[in-house]
Amino acid sequence: MKKNFFNPKKEIMKTYLKMGLLALMMALSLTSCREKSEKEKLIDEMEASGAEVKEKHDGDESKIKMETEDKEVKIKEEDGETKIKVDNNN
């Protein structure tokens, strides 16, 4: 008697596994490409220009102050609301 090497249940499971892995890879690639918020962009920009950064946390309120010779940025977060103030010292 010959053994049948084709098992339809295994082939279906392989297909589902491949589809699941593909979906996971797509989800990871899309979440890694998210846009930065204005706050994150400003912090990166100021750190790159060598700004002096001061952070203050008080309960649910946080304040970030960054200062260079020609620019000052203040970021205040309170109750989920973000306020950004930018002063150019020109």
C-alpha positions in Angstrom: 0.0 0.0 0.0 1.2 3.5 -0.8 1.2 6.2 1.8 -0.5 9.5 0.8 1.9 12.3 1.6 -0.6 15.1 0.9 -2.5 16.1 4.0 -5.0 18.8 3.2 -5.3 19.9 6.9 -1.6 20.5 7.1 -1.6 22.5 3.9 -4.5 24.7 5.1 -2.7 25.3 8.4 0.5 26.3 6.6 -1.5 28.7 4.5 -3.1 30.3 7.6 0.3 30.5 9.3 1.8 32.2 6.3 -1.1 34.7 6.1 -0.8 35.4 9.8 2.9 36.1 9.6 2.4 38.3 6.6 -0.3 40.3 8.5 2.0 40.7 11.5 4.8 42.0 9.4 2.6 44.5 7.6 1.2 45.7 11.0 4.7 46.2 12.4 5.9 48.0 9.3 3.0 50.4 9.3 3.3 51.3 13.0 7.0 51.9 12.7 6.4 54.6 10.1 4.2 56.8 12.2 4.6 60.6 12.1 6.2 62.4 14.9 4.1 64.9 16.8 5.0 68.6 16.8 6.4 68.2 20.3 8.7 65.3 19.4 9.9 67.2 16.3 10.7 70.3 18.4 12.5 68.3 21.0 14.7 66.5 18.4 15.4 69.8 16.6 16.5 71.6 19.8 18.6 68.7 21.1 20.3 68.5 17.7 21.2 72.2 18.0 22.7 71.7 21.4 19.9 73.3 23.5 19.9 73.4 27.3 16.9 71.2 28.3 15.1 71.6 31.7 12.3 69.3 32.6 9.9 69.7 35.5 7.2 67.3 36.6 4.5 68.1 39.1 1.7 65.4 39.4 0.0 65.2 36.0 1.6 68.4 34.8 5.0 68.5 33.0 7.0 71.4 31.7 9.9 71.2 29.3 12.1 74.3 28.6 14.7 74.3 25.9 17.0 77.2 25.2 19.7 78.0 22.6 21.3 81.4 21.9 18.7 82.2 19.2 15.6 80.2 20.2 13.6 79.3 23.3 10.9 76.6 23.4 8.5 75.9 26.2 6.2 72.9 26.2 3.5 72.4 28.9 1.4 69.3 29.2 -1.6 69.4 31.6 -4.6 67.1 31.6 -3.8 65.6 28.2 -3.5 69.0 26.6 -0.2 70.2 25.1 0.7 73.9 24.8 3.8 74.9 22.9 5.5 78.3 22.9 8.4 79.2 20.6 10.3 82.5 21.0 13.0 83.5 18.5 15.6 85.7 20.2 16.5 87.7 17.1 
